[in-house]
Amino acid sequence: MPVNITQGNSVQFTVEFLSSSGTLTIPIGGQLVISYTSAATLSSASQSITLTQTGNFFTGTWNSSVAATGLAPWSVYATGSTAVPAQSDIIRVIDP
Amino acid sequence: MLGHGAIGQYSIGEVGQSAPPENITLDKWYIQSAPPVRFPAILIAAAQHFGGFDPGPPIVPFSWDRKLTEPYWQKPRLIDGAQQFLAWPPRLLPTPSITASMAATESLDTFIGSIREYSAVVSAATSILEMLQTRSPVGVIENTHKSASVGVQASLPISASGSPLPPTYTARVAVNEV
């Protein structure tokens, strides 16, 4: 379900990875890829953010100030896994 | 996923001991036995990956029954065409502290699952299990002195070409405006 984020604010992602059996697992790394419309050029852009492990969680922050209002799909990947994202969803960047 | 490929066999516990240890600290696993110990090529490959054989960096984060004392790493050499490991001072890899529990009643598959979890957190770029995934089935590490044996077995997804597939993860993600 899309999450509304006010343009200019940051978004924190907190990720728990699960194995194929549904067990909480800790891959050797995680990455977040988010696509958006650039506020500067109004063209498509994307940003890859390396997630930082903290205990069982991986966290990463994206600053929406680079994005124009609109939809920003994101995907989370575990390092060493298949190319299929572990999770995907959409952020809705809204007017301040 | 088109099928499964077996890669070896777990055999954990002293020879003649039917029940495995209740708890196995994976990051402290080591191979404990009097030399010589024969290792399958796959584990030697994994060992090489984790630090090489000579001049003696840690071999593999495989360990053995905690009840055994004074573990020692074993340094391999080639004798009569067979890899044999000779005594080597213990030096553990800086792997994360992960403990997997294996109850005597727990199924092997479940335990293998926990090994997979462990493999995901090994700080080295590629885990032992990933090394195993890239190669053919392995046999059991057998201690010719019959004091210990360790092996690995897992059923892993394989592709149409027969090569194992990388693991697939799902994730729970919380998204918060900050």
Contacts between the chains, C-beta under 8 A, distances in Angstrom:
chain1	res1	chain2	res2	distance
A	3	B	175	4.7
A	3	B	177	7.6
A	4	B	177	8.0
A	5	B	177	5.1
A	6	B	177	6.7
A	9	B	177	5.2
A	9	B	178	7.0
A	10	B	177	7.4
A	10	B	178	4.9
A	11	B	175	6.0
A	11	B	176	7.0
A	11	B	177	6.1
A	11	B	178	7.1
A	12	B	175	7.6
A	12	B	176	4.9
A	12	B	177	7.9
A	12	B	178	4.8
A	13	B	173	5.9
A	13	B	174	7.2
A	13	B	175	5.9
A	14	B	173	7.0
A	14	B	174	4.3
A	14	B	176	7.3
A	15	B	171	5.2
A	15	B	172	7.2
A	15	B	173	5.1
A	15	B	174	7.9
A	16	B	171	6.3
A	16	B	172	4.5
A	16	B	173	7.8
A	17	B	169	4.8
A	17	B	170	7.5
A	17	B	171	5.0
A	18	B	169	6.3
A	18	B	170	4.8
A	18	B	171	6.4
A	18	B	172	6.9
A	19	B	113	7.4
A	19	B	116	6.7
A	19	B	117	6.4
A	19	B	120	7.6
A	19	B	167	6.9
A	19	B	169	6.5
A	20	B	167	6.7
A	20	B	168	5.2
A	20	B	169	7.5
A	20	B	170	7.7
A	21	B	113	5.8
A	22	B	170	7.7
A	23	B	113	6.9
A	23	B	117	6.3
A	25	B	116	7.9
A	25	B	117	4.9
A	25	B	120	5.2
A	25	B	121	7.8
A	25	B	169	6.9
A	26	B	96	7.9
A	26	B	117	7.6
A	26	B	120	5.9
A	26	B	121	4.5
A	27	B	120	4.9
A	27	B	121	7.6
A	27	B	169	6.3
A	28	B	120	6.5
A	28	B	121	6.9
A	28	B	122	7.3
A	28	B	123	7.4
A	28	B	125	7.4
A	28	B	127	8.0
A	61	B	178	7.0
A	76	B	171	5.1
A	76	B	173	5.8
A	78	B	120	8.0
A	78	B	167	7.8
A	78	B	169	4.1
A	78	B	171	7.4
A	80	B	120	7.5
A	80	B	126	7.9
A	80	B	130	7.1
A	80	B	166	6.1
A	80	B	167	7.1
A	81	B	166	5.5
A	81	B	167	5.3
A	81	B	168	6.0
A	81	B	169	4.9
A	82	B	165	6.7
A	82	B	166	5.2
A	82	B	167	7.3
A	82	B	168	5.0
A	84	B	168	6.2
A	86	B	169	4.4
A	86	B	170	5.3
A	86	B	171	3.7
A	87	B	170	6.5
A	87	B	171	4.0
A	87	B	172	7.3
A	87	B	173	4.8
A	89	B	173	7.0
A	89	B	175	7.1
A	91	B	175	6.8
